[in-house]
Amino acid sequence: MGKTETTKGHNPDETRRRLVEAGLDLFGRGGLDAVSTRQLAHAAGVNLNAIQYHFGGKEEVYLAVASHIVEFDDIFRDGGYH
């Protein structure tokens, strides 16, 4: 088992990435209040408890999505996205 894998074989970085990607889609369509943690977990293909474990809650996933958007925008504006 690699250093980045949990005992169940899940990569924590991959789980976080999947939750952010699912949040980008779901929050983008309906906003924070329209998305349940159950919907978010299902869309990411992860256990419901993964949200709490990796982020602390739905709001923190939302903030991670916002941060992802800002980072992408910065890269795009700096010409680093090809």
Stockholm file with secondary structure:
# STOCKHOLM 1.0

chainA/1-82         MGKTETTKGHNPDETRRRLVEAGLDLFGRGGLDAVSTRQLAHAAGVNLNAIQYHFGGKEEVYLAVASHIVEFDDIFRDGGYH
#=GR chainA/1-82 SS CCTTCCTTSCCHHHHHHHHHHHHHHHHHHHCGGGCCHHHHHHHHTSCTHHHHHHHSSHHHHHHHHHHHHHHHHHHHHTTCCC
#=GC SS_cons        CCTTCCTTSCCHHHHHHHHHHHHHHHHHHHCGGGCCHHHHHHHHTSCTHHHHHHHSSHHHHHHHHHHHHHHHHHHHHTTCCC
//
